[in-house]
Amino acid sequence: MRNVTSWLTRHPDRLTDDQAQQLKAILARCPALDRTAHHVRAFAELMNNRQGRDSTSGSRV
């Protein structure tokens, strides 16, 4: 399970071909885990593309 967690949280470009194939096979066998993988990727994309708040503007949230 630790390997799968690592593969899910790693950028797909950082997986070896063997790891990517193993992950694809696991996700094909488990629809719930496949949905989780999609959520993890969407969250990672959201965090990678976020824009920081300009702290010099004086606005408060």
Contact map, one row per residue, 1 for C-alpha under 8 A:
1111100000000000000000000000000000000000000000000000000000000
1111110000000000000000000000000000000000000000000000000000000
1111111000000000000000000000000000000000000000000000000000000
1111111100000000000000100000000000000000000000000000000000000
1111111110000000000000000000000000000000000000000000000000000
0111111111000000000000000000000000000000000000000000000000000
0011111111110010001100100000000000000000000000000000000000000
0001111111100000000000000000000000001001100000000000000000000
0000111111100000000000000000000000000001100000000000000000000
0000011111110110000000000000000000000000000000000000000000000
0000001111111110000000000000000000000000000000000000000000000
0000001001111110000100000000000000000000000000000000000000000
0000000000111110000000000000000000000000000000000000000000000
0000000001111111000000000000000000000000000000000000000000000
0000001001111111111100000000000000000000000000000000000000000
0000000000000111111100000000000000000000000000000000000000000
0000000000000011111110000000000000000000000000000000000000000
0000000000000011111111000000000000000000000000000000000000000
0000001000000011111111100000000000000000000000000000000000000
0000001000010011111111110000000000000000000000000000000000000
0000000000000000111111111000000000000000000000000000000000000
0000000000000000011111111100000000000000000000000000000000000
0001001000000000001111111110000000000000000000000000000000000
0000000000000000000111111111000000000000000000000000000000000
0000000000000000000011111111100000000000000000000000000000000
0000000000000000000001111111110000000000000000000000000000000
0000000000000000000000111111111011000000000000000000000000000
0000000000000000000000011111111001000000000000000000000000000
0000000000000000000000001111111000000000000000000000000000000
0000000000000000000000000111111111000000000000000000000000000
0000000000000000000000000011111111100000000000000000000000000
0000000000000000000000000000011111110000000000000000000000000
0000000000000000000000000010011111111000000000000000000000000
0000000000000000000000000011011111111100000000000000000000000
0000000000000000000000000000001111111110000000000000000000000
0000000000000000000000000000000111111111000000000000000000000
0000000100000000000000000000000011111111100000000000000000000
0000000000000000000000000000000001111111110000000000000000000
0000000000000000000000000000000000111111111000000000000000000
0000000110000000000000000000000000011111111100000000000000000
0000000110000000000000000000000000001111111110000000000000000
0000000000000000000000000000000000000111111111000000000000000
0000000000000000000000000000000000000011111111100000000000000
0000000000000000000000000000000000000001111111110000000000000
0000000000000000000000000000000000000000111111111000000000000
0000000000000000000000000000000000000000011111111100000000000
0000000000000000000000000000000000000000001111111100000000000
0000000000000000000000000000000000000000000111111100000000000
0000000000000000000000000000000000000000000011111110000000000
0000000000000000000000000000000000000000000001111111000000000
0000000000000000000000000000000000000000000000001111100000000
0000000000000000000000000000000000000000000000000111110000000
0000000000000000000000000000000000000000000000000011111000000
0000000000000000000000000000000000000000000000000001111110000
0000000000000000000000000000000000000000000000000000111111100
0000000000000000000000000000000000000000000000000000011111000
0000000000000000000000000000000000000000000000000000011111100
0000000000000000000000000000000000000000000000000000001111110
0000000000000000000000000000000000000000000000000000001011111
0000000000000000000000000000000000000000000000000000000001111
0000000000000000000000000000000000000000000000000000000000111
